Amino acid sequence: MTNRLVIFTLTLLLGTAPFSVFGQEGVIRLINPSFEDYPRAERVPHGWRDCGFPGESAPDTHPSGAFDVIKYPSDGNTYLGMVVRDNDTWERVSQHLSSPIQSGTCYSFSLNLSRSELYVSASRETGTRANYVQPIKLVIWGGDGHCAKRERLAESPLVANTSWQPYVFKFEPKLSHTHITLEAFYKTPVLFPYNGNILVDNASDIAPMPCDEAPVIAKMPEVTFITPQNAPVVTKNKQFAVKAAIKNIDKKLAITFKVNGKISNNFTFDGRTGEVAAKATNLKRGNNRVVMQATNKAGTTEDSAIIIYEPEEVVAYQKPPEQPQNYTTPVQPKIIPSTRPKKSMQIEGFSRAEISKGQIIKISSLSFKMNDSTITQSAAASLDNIYNFLKENEEIVIEVGGHTSGLCDDFYCNQLSTARAKAVTTYLQQKGINQGRLSYKGYGKSKPIASNNTTGGRRKNQRVEIKILSTDG
């Protein structure tokens, strides 16, 4: 990915006000610069104040799935989403600065900005469904109170990119402001207001810098697996050599290598070429997920791949003993079939004899990370038990059903639950279960089994279940 880097030079008009200075001298630190909070619509992240129009909704903390926005953050777990509307209203947030920007001192400041391909809501003018996707810009204001717009400090160009990109600013202050405001705004000049969105993440400190130099530009890391690539690779060995290429990173400490969720230091990094040579060891039978992450000031990027470990089956051969010449074949005793039921594995506490068509069984120990459908190492252990049960009972046909809590809109809940159900089905297929015995469906939030008003209830609703479609193949 090629990052689009934009540098702006601006002048901050600063007034005087009492401040407390903490941390590195001269550095202004924002409260919650990564916009972290519980994902939810119409609620700004903590540390920031809504400065919107009366009667209009507040900016959003994403990715909650609201308005069909599902882009992953560039840093942390959440980011800020703001819109402009066709009724000539727009969104902005504000906060009190930690310390003054000193006159005669230059500063650097950066933000990661992007645009969502989907931001679906009702048009304020027509009341019909609209997609707020036209490019808009970010305007930075200084003021002497929350939401005050005393001085335009900077503005970005129109943000049309749909991948996260750092935008870097240079401040050349002359006076002071006690507050900063981030505002979403239209392309100017504009004859008619329109619907658009902008996503904001990973704000930097406002840091002093030499006035005769350009600000240091932190490019987003780029991580690409060379071996294995996108398609899963199969190995018969319990370890596998992994290669990756990383750009915009110069230290090994900025890289994290994980095998099945566990951090491994079994890798080397060549800072000159950006090549990473790693070894995934102690692979478990079946799917193994390897992840390579790289982090710098611009944010974190990762790539992942699947290694399937299928060890060779070792069959011991023993030569039968030679029989003496006078040996006669003994009379074989008559075998009477046993009336005892065949010993069978259990699935979530149910034996084969207790399984019937139409039965729904919750996979109690299966969980996913927030807004993710990746099979974790702990989940794999539970799924291996299901695989063994299905392998032993070949007449069983199942549907994997995914369910979510109620804290997302219908589109996102359906999409996420379907992705999780599909991930379980794919895992079982790759282990060797015939595709004809497996199906999957995402039910979203349509079938809650507990209240969504409590944390415990939402945890119960966010589940994966097995439905027995047939017991005779």
C-alpha positions as a printed NumPy array, in Angstrom:
array([[  0.   ,   0.   ,   0.   ],
       [  1.356,   3.439,  -0.922],
       [  0.641,   6.01 ,   1.726],
       [ -0.525,   9.422,   0.686],
       [  1.286,  11.906,   2.906],
       [  0.225,  15.524,   3.033],
       [  2.201,  18.235,   4.88 ],
       [  0.556,  21.503,   5.843],
       [  2.134,  24.676,   7.177],
       [ -0.102,  26.839,   9.326],
       [ -0.029,  29.577,  11.887],
       [ -1.703,  29.207,  15.277],
       [ -2.924,  32.368,  16.917],
       [ -2.379,  31.826,  20.593],
       [ -3.64 ,  33.692,  23.638],
       [ -2.486,  33.303,  27.219],
       [ -4.114,  31.028,  29.787],
       [ -2.949,  29.086,  32.841],
       [ -1.999,  25.466,  32.116],
       [ -0.378,  22.557,  33.882],
       [  2.561,  21.027,  32.035],
       [  3.251,  17.329,  32.324],
       [  5.52 ,  14.882,  30.521],
       [  8.187,  16.08 ,  28.103],
       [  8.678,  19.837,  28.246],
       [  6.794,  21.669,  25.515],
       [  4.882,  18.61 ,  24.291],
       [  1.094,  18.964,  24.224],
       [ -0.635,  15.659,  24.803],
       [ -4.237,  15.121,  23.855],
       [ -6.611,  13.128,  26.021],
       [ -7.47 ,   9.828,  24.302],
       [ -5.658,  10.615,  21.011],
       [ -6.541,   7.19 ,  19.587],
       [-10.286,   7.74 ,  20.188],
       [-10.642,   4.585,  22.291],
       [-14.012,   3.712,  23.828],
       [-16.789,   1.156,  23.65 ],
       [-17.933,   1.079,  19.985],
       [-21.333,   2.727,  19.655],
       [-23.253,   5.076,  17.424],
       [-23.959,   8.724,  18.244],
       [-21.491,   8.794,  21.138],
       [-18.067,  10.461,  20.999],
       [-15.051,   8.716,  22.602],
       [-14.233,   9.715,  26.174],
       [-12.083,  12.828,  26.548],
       [-13.804,  14.511,  23.595],
       [-16.908,  16.717,  23.629],
       [-19.648,  16.812,  21.012],
       [-20.005,  20.19 ,  19.289],
       [-22.833,  19.301,  16.939],
       [-26.021,  21.078,  15.937],
       [-29.129,  20.977,  18.161],
       [-31.436,  18.139,  17.185],
       [-28.719,  16.281,  15.26 ],
       [-26.909,  13.122,  16.338],
       [-23.396,  13.163,  17.758],
       [-20.323,  11.711,  15.998],
       [-19.749,   7.958,  16.321],
       [-17.228,   5.646,  17.958],
       [-16.485,   2.924,  15.377],
       [-16.386,   0.114,  14.413],
       [-19.721,  -0.591,  16.078],
       [-21.251,  -1.771,  12.813],
       [-23.672,   1.162,  12.935],
       [-24.427,   2.779,   9.574],
       [-22.637,  -0.197,   7.931],
       [-19.185,   1.139,   8.917],
       [-16.915,  -1.852,   9.562],
       [-13.399,  -0.623,   8.7  ],
       [-10.697,  -1.792,  11.115],
       [ -8.88 ,   0.893,  13.153],
       [ -5.366,   1.993,  12.249],
       [ -4.485,   2.097,  15.951],
       [ -6.084,   0.545,  19.023],
       [ -9.635,  -0.785,  18.887],
       [-11.812,   2.184,  17.868],
       [-11.78 ,   5.473,  15.952],
       [-13.904,   8.605,  15.412],
       [-16.44 ,   8.881,  12.59 ],
       [-17.962,  12.229,  11.555],
       [-20.348,  13.284,   8.771],
       [-21.638,  16.32 ,   6.919],
       [-25.312,  16.358,   5.894],
       [-27.448,  17.633,   3.061],
       [-29.38 ,  19.926,   5.439],
       [-26.309,  22.144,   5.991],
       [-25.277,  20.626,   9.336],
       [-21.983,  18.916,  10.186],
       [-20.2  ,  17.274,  13.104],
       [-17.229,  18.308,  15.243],
       [-15.563,  17.414,  18.562],
       [-13.469,  19.439,  21.   ],
       [-11.195,  19.15 ,  24.023],
       [ -9.092,  21.264,  26.395],
       [ -5.37 ,  21.279,  25.601],
       [ -2.974,  19.991,  28.268],
       [ -0.517,  22.884,  27.965],
       [ -0.061,  26.014,  25.86 ],
       [  1.404,  26.114,  22.402],
       [  4.205,  28.626,  22.869],
       [  4.588,  31.527,  20.47 ],
       [  7.816,  31.47 ,  18.482],
       [  8.038,  27.655,  18.724],
       [  7.14 ,  25.36 ,  15.846],
       [  5.311,  22.058,  16.307],
       [  4.473,  18.929,  14.35 ],
       [  1.105,  17.177,  14.511],
       [ -0.398,  14.254,  12.606],
       [ -3.628,  12.272,  12.279],
       [ -4.616,   9.151,  10.398],
       [ -7.553,   9.91 ,   8.113],
       [ -9.728,   7.749,   5.902],
       [-13.167,   7.553,   4.297],
       [-15.642,   4.708,   4.706],
       [-17.079,   3.192,   1.537],
       [-20.364,   2.78 ,   3.443],
       [-21.962,   5.217,   5.889],
       [-25.666,   4.516,   5.445],
       [-28.331,   6.677,   7.087],
       [-31.428,   8.658,   6.171],
       [-31.136,  11.816,   4.115],
       [-32.136,  14.812,   6.222],
       [-33.699,  16.458,   3.156],
       [-35.673,  13.562,   1.65 ],
       [-35.938,  11.069,   4.52 ],
       [-34.883,   8.248,   2.19 ],
       [-31.933,   5.891,   2.629],
       [-28.655,   7.595,   1.681],
       [-24.985,   6.667,   1.644],
       [-22.849,   9.457,   3.173],
       [-19.742,   8.777,   1.088],
       [-18.775,  11.979,  -0.714],
       [-15.255,  13.112,   0.251],
       [-15.007,  15.87 ,   2.852],
       [-12.15 ,  17.519,   4.745],
       [-11.   ,  17.973,   8.322],
       [-10.746,  21.51 ,   9.706],
       [ -8.8  ,  22.171,  12.925],
       [ -9.898,  25.132,  15.028],
       [ -8.44 ,  26.82 ,  18.069],
       [-10.561,  28.602,  20.658],
       [-10.886,  29.808,  24.208],
       [-13.531,  27.285,  25.241],
       [-15.125,  24.013,  24.214],
       [-16.392,  24.154,  20.619],
       [-15.184,  27.757,  20.185],
       [-14.031,  28.523,  16.635],
       [-11.894,  31.585,  17.182],
       [ -9.082,  30.631,  14.805],
       [ -8.84 ,  28.259,  11.85 ],
       [ -5.614,  26.428,  12.607],
       [ -5.453,  24.024,   9.684],
       [ -7.431,  22.008,   7.2  ],
       [ -6.783,  18.926,   5.146],
       [ -7.579,  18.501,   1.464],
       [-10.589,  16.373,   0.598],
       [-10.034,  12.91 ,   2.098],
       [-11.017,  10.5  ,  -0.663],
       [ -8.747,   7.607,   0.362],
       [-10.502,   4.532,   1.771],
       [ -7.393,   3.139,   3.474],
       [ -5.795,   4.757,   6.509],
       [ -3.19 ,   7.365,   5.604],
       [ -1.233,   9.755,   7.847],
       [ -1.721,  13.496,   7.314],
       [  1.094,  15.589,   8.793],
       [  0.852,  19.25 ,   9.844],
       [  3.402,  21.86 ,  10.88 ],
       [  2.28 ,  24.516,  13.376],
       [  4.004,  27.944,  13.528],
       [  2.263,  29.633,  16.474],
       [  2.118,  33.319,  17.276],
       [ -0.583,  33.366,  20.021],
       [ -2.366,  30.753,  22.128],
       [ -5.627,  28.803,  22.259],
       [ -6.836,  26.803,  25.219],
       [ -8.95 ,  24.367,  23.226],
       [ -8.787,  22.453,  19.967],
       [-11.732,  21.458,  17.761],
       [-11.771,  18.851,  14.972],
       [-14.504,  19.561,  12.444],
       [-15.852,  17.648,   9.455],
       [-16.638,  20.03 ,   6.608],
       [-17.659,  20.165,   2.95 ],
       [-15.518,  20.83 ,  -0.067],
       [-15.368,  24.618,  -0.423],
       [-16.769,  26.458,  -2.158],
       [-19.905,  24.33 ,  -2.405],
       [-23.238,  25.413,  -3.86 ],
       [-25.321,  22.682,  -2.242],
       [-24.629,  20.812,   1.01 ],
       [-24.15 ,  17.088,   0.521],
       [-23.729,  13.856,   2.534],
       [-20.155,  12.788,   3.29 ],
       [-17.969,  11.17 ,   5.963],
       [-14.465,  11.237,   7.413],
       [-12.771,   8.785,   9.809],
       [-10.138,   9.984,  12.301],
       [ -7.635,   7.921,  14.309],
       [ -4.217,   7.942,  15.991],
       [ -3.633,  11.64 ,  16.711],
       [ -0.049,  12.414,  17.664],
       [  1.326,  14.68 ,  20.366],
       [  1.726,  18.306,  19.355],
       [  5.516,  18.236,  19.602],
       [  8.114,  21.031,  19.309],
       [ 10.319,  20.945,  16.204],
       [ 12.866,  23.21 ,  14.487],
       [ 11.1  ,  25.882,  12.477],
       [ 13.496,  25.54 ,   9.535],
       [ 12.812,  21.805,   9.103],
       [  9.929,  19.798,   7.718],
       [  8.069,  17.546,  10.181],
       [  9.143,  13.917,  10.365],
       [  6.755,  11.851,   8.297],
       [  5.838,   8.492,   9.78 ],
       [  4.639,   6.171,   7.017],
       [  2.311,   3.328,   7.873],
       [  4.107,  -0.037,   8.114],
       [  3.611,  -2.464,   5.255],
       [  3.595,  -6.185,   6.088],
       [  3.369,  -8.959,   3.502],
       [  3.845, -12.692,   3.991],
       [  6.037, -14.212,   1.288],
       [  5.831, -17.765,   2.643],
       [  3.085, -18.769,   3.166],
       [  1.014, -16.396,   1.068],
       [ -2.77 , -15.951,   1.009],
       [ -3.679, -19.603,   0.428],
       [ -3.215, -22.066,   3.322],
       [ -0.078, -24.212,   3.036],
       [  0.118, -27.855,   4.148],
       [  3.153, -29.295,   5.908],
       [  3.975, -32.712,   7.349],
       [  6.566, -31.237,   9.711],
       [  5.864, -29.794,  13.139],
       [  7.699, -26.595,  12.222],
       [  7.564, -24.349,   9.185],
       [  9.901, -21.645,   7.862],
       [  8.068, -18.323,   7.442],
       [  9.25 , -15.35 ,   5.39 ],
       [  7.801, -11.839,   5.318],
       [  8.631,  -8.421,   3.89 ],
       [  8.175,  -5.318,   6.059],
       [  8.531,  -1.669,   5.051],
       [  8.8  ,   1.513,   7.121],
       [ 10.221,  -0.344,  10.143],
       [ 13.865,  -0.221,  11.19 ],
       [ 13.939,  -2.183,  14.462],
       [ 13.111,  -5.764,  15.386],
       [ 11.423,  -4.501,  18.557],
       [  8.708,  -2.924,  16.381],
       [  7.709,  -6.368,  15.047],
       [  5.482,  -8.97 ,  16.703],
       [  5.315, -12.563,  15.454],
       [  2.502, -14.798,  16.725],
       [  1.758, -18.479,  16.235],
       [ -1.776, -19.482,  17.256],
       [ -2.098, -16.331,  19.335],
       [  1.18 , -16.813,  21.23 ],
       [  4.03 , -14.352,  20.765],
       [  7.238, -15.926,  19.444],
       [ 10.707, -14.364,  19.339],
       [ 11.922, -17.036,  16.938],
       [ 12.612, -14.662,  14.035],
       [ 15.293, -12.394,  12.594],
       [ 14.89 ,  -9.018,  10.886],
       [ 17.203,  -7.389,   8.341],
       [ 16.676,  -3.637,   8.67 ],
       [ 18.4  ,  -2.985,   5.337],
       [ 16.178,  -5.188,   3.21 ],
       [ 13.09 ,  -5.405,   5.436],
       [ 13.154,  -9.212,   5.271],
       [ 11.898, -11.286,   8.196],
       [ 12.869, -14.933,   8.571],
       [ 10.815, -16.733,  11.224],
       [ 10.145, -20.269,  12.3  ],
       [  6.692, -21.44 ,  13.374],
       [  7.349, -24.299,  15.795],
       [  5.27 , -26.752,  17.812],
       [  2.496, -26.707,  15.241],
       [ -0.694, -28.489,  16.249],
       [ -2.556, -30.879,  14.017],
       [ -4.854, -28.985,  11.655],
       [ -4.99 , -25.22 ,  11.166],
       [ -2.293, -22.963,  12.624],
       [ -2.609, -19.176,  12.253],
       [  0.56 , -17.112,  12.003],
       [  0.453, -13.321,  12.319],
       [  3.151, -10.731,  11.633],
       [  2.547,  -7.221,  13.043],
       [  4.593,  -4.039,  12.673],
       [  4.07 ,  -0.816,  14.615],
       [  5.404,   2.708,  14.292],
       [  4.137,   6.212,  15.047],
       [  1.718,   6.059,  12.122],
       [ -0.029,   2.943,  13.424],
       [ -0.035,  -0.853,  13.267],
       [ -0.327,  -3.119,  10.213],
       [ -0.446,  -6.907,  10.111],
       [ -0.682,  -9.845,   7.753],
       [ -1.759, -13.386,   8.586],
       [ -1.61 , -16.822,   7.008],
       [ -2.707, -20.396,   7.717],
       [ -0.344, -23.37 ,   8.044],
       [ -2.055, -26.779,   8.058],
       [ -0.066, -29.431,   9.897],
       [ -0.889, -32.941,   8.713],
       [  1.697, -35.385,  10.108],
       [  2.331, -38.635,   8.309],
       [  0.598, -41.622,   9.844],
       [  3.196, -44.093,  11.139],
       [  2.132, -47.733,  10.851],
       [  4.241, -50.278,  12.726],
       [  4.824, -53.565,  10.886],
       [  5.558, -56.765,  12.749],
       [  6.454, -59.957,  10.905],
       [  4.139, -62.799,  11.969],
       [  5.875, -65.748,  13.662],
       [  6.623, -68.837,  11.578],
       [  4.339, -71.772,  12.284],
       [  5.67 , -75.321,  12.909],
       [  5.057, -77.886,  10.176],
       [  2.527, -79.827,  12.258],
       [  0.528, -76.659,  13.005],
       [ -3.202, -76.827,  12.353],
       [ -5.506, -73.85 ,  12.257],
       [ -7.465, -73.726,  15.495],
       [-11.24 , -73.66 ,  15.41 ],
       [-12.383, -70.073,  15.762],
       [-14.974, -69.532,  18.497],
       [-18.378, -68.241,  17.47 ],
       [-18.608, -64.495,  17.947],
       [-21.819, -63.336,  19.591],
       [-22.619, -59.65 ,  18.788],
       [-22.573, -57.448,  21.847],
       [-25.826, -55.849,  22.928],
       [-23.934, -52.986,  24.582],
       [-24.118, -49.683,  22.661],
       [-21.028, -48.55 ,  20.8  ],
       [-18.871, -46.262,  22.892],
       [-19.082, -42.801,  21.425],
       [-17.467, -39.437,  21.997],
       [-19.557, -36.615,  23.341],
       [-20.31 , -33.204,  21.86 ],
       [-20.856, -30.541,  24.501],
       [-21.867, -33.239,  27.001],
       [-24.268, -35.067,  24.636],
       [-23.503, -38.634,  23.568],
       [-24.547, -40.03 ,  20.184],
       [-27.529, -41.768,  21.803],
       [-28.766, -38.399,  23.098],
       [-28.574, -36.664,  19.715],
       [-31.743, -36.221,  17.662],
       [-32.781, -34.408,  14.505],
       [-33.569, -30.725,  15.046],
       [-31.583, -30.525,  18.285],
       [-29.612, -27.306,  18.875],
       [-26.341, -27.515,  20.808],
       [-24.448, -24.414,  21.936],
       [-20.648, -24.521,  21.63 ],
       [-19.98 , -23.135,  25.083],
       [-16.195, -22.775,  24.908],
       [-16.047, -21.087,  21.5  ],
       [-15.41 , -17.334,  21.522],
       [-14.138, -14.705,  19.102],
       [-12.342, -11.406,  19.491],
       [-14.477,  -8.266,  19.14 ],
       [-15.579,  -7.65 ,  15.535],
       [-13.506, -10.619,  14.339],
       [-14.255, -14.034,  12.853],
       [-10.788, -15.575,  13.156],
       [-10.559, -18.995,  14.811],
       [ -8.369, -18.585,  17.908],
       [ -6.224, -21.278,  19.482],
       [ -8.682, -21.767,  22.339],
       [-11.549, -22.045,  19.856],
       [ -9.637, -24.627,  17.817],
       [ -9.527, -27.006,  20.785],
       [-13.323, -26.916,  21.048],
       [-13.756, -27.355,  17.295],
       [-11.382, -30.325,  17.278],
       [-13.785, -32.079,  19.658],
       [-16.661, -31.419,  17.24 ],
       [-14.513, -32.685,  14.366],
       [-13.747, -35.925,  16.212],
       [-17.429, -36.421,  17.011],
       [-18.458, -35.922,  13.381],
       [-15.636, -38.152,  12.156],
       [-16.815, -40.969,  14.422],
       [-20.506, -40.458,  13.579],
       [-20.549, -40.12 ,   9.795],
       [-24.351, -40.156,   9.611],
       [-24.662, -36.784,  11.39 ],
       [-25.371, -33.687,   9.235],
       [-25.218, -30.256,  10.903],
       [-25.807, -26.547,  10.424],
       [-23.444, -24.08 ,  12.13 ],
       [-25.398, -21.024,  13.289],
       [-23.81 , -17.714,  14.309],
       [-25.481, -15.229,  16.681],
       [-24.541, -11.77 ,  18.005],
       [-25.61 ,  -9.467,  20.805],
       [-27.908,  -6.542,  20.076],
       [-25.2  ,  -3.84 ,  20.045],
       [-25.001,  -3.461,  16.278],
       [-27.346,  -2.779,  13.397],
       [-28.982,  -5.599,  11.417],
       [-26.577,  -5.461,   8.459],
       [-23.411,  -5.687,  10.543],
       [-24.819,  -8.273,  12.971],
       [-25.871, -10.525,  10.073],
       [-22.535, -10.059,   8.345],
       [-20.462, -10.8  ,  11.463],
       [-22.521, -13.82 ,  12.567],
       [-22.369, -15.3  ,   9.05 ],
       [-18.588, -14.819,   8.898],
       [-18.139, -16.6  ,  12.238],
       [-20.396, -19.51 ,  11.264],
       [-18.558, -19.818,   7.963],
       [-15.179, -19.804,   9.745],
       [-16.282, -22.76 ,  11.886],
       [-17.554, -24.651,   8.831],
       [-14.347, -23.966,   6.895],
       [-12.268, -25.207,   9.821],
       [-14.177, -28.496,   9.952],
       [-13.935, -28.915,   6.163],
       [-10.194, -28.375,   6.203],
       [ -9.9  , -30.982,   8.949],
       [-11.59 , -33.513,   6.657],
       [-15.356, -33.4  ,   7.237],
       [-17.255, -33.771,   3.958],
       [-18.712, -30.483,   2.732],
       [-22.078, -32.14 ,   2.146],
       [-22.477, -32.704,   5.896],
       [-21.945, -29.043,   6.773],
       [-23.885, -25.825,   6.224],
       [-23.783, -22.45 ,   7.941],
       [-26.075, -19.491,   8.58 ],
       [-25.777, -16.133,  10.326],
       [-28.807, -15.233,  12.454],
       [-27.421, -11.872,  13.62 ],
       [-29.29 , -10.581,  16.67 ],
       [-32.656, -12.094,  15.708],
       [-32.602, -14.981,  18.234],
       [-31.458, -13.679,  21.652],
       [-31.477, -16.101,  24.577],
       [-30.896, -13.42 ,  27.242],
       [-31.318,  -9.686,  27.788],
       [-29.033,  -7.354,  25.838],
       [-29.236,  -4.819,  28.675],
       [-26.538,  -6.549,  30.728],
       [-22.958,  -7.599,  29.977],
       [-23.703, -11.187,  30.96 ],
       [-26.78 , -11.305,  28.758],
       [-24.933,  -9.911,  25.754],
       [-22.17 , -12.469,  26.265],
       [-24.738, -15.28 ,  26.201],
       [-26.343, -13.937,  23.031],
       [-23.006, -13.766,  21.214],
       [-22.693, -17.479,  20.506],
       [-22.227, -20.227,  17.914],
       [-24.579, -23.216,  17.848],
       [-24.772, -26.575,  16.142],
       [-28.164, -27.66 ,  14.757],
       [-28.612, -31.356,  13.945],
       [-30.134, -31.487,  10.449],
       [-30.025, -35.267,  10.039],
       [-29.016, -38.332,  12.023],
       [-29.116, -40.771,   9.124],
       [-26.922, -39.018,   6.594]])
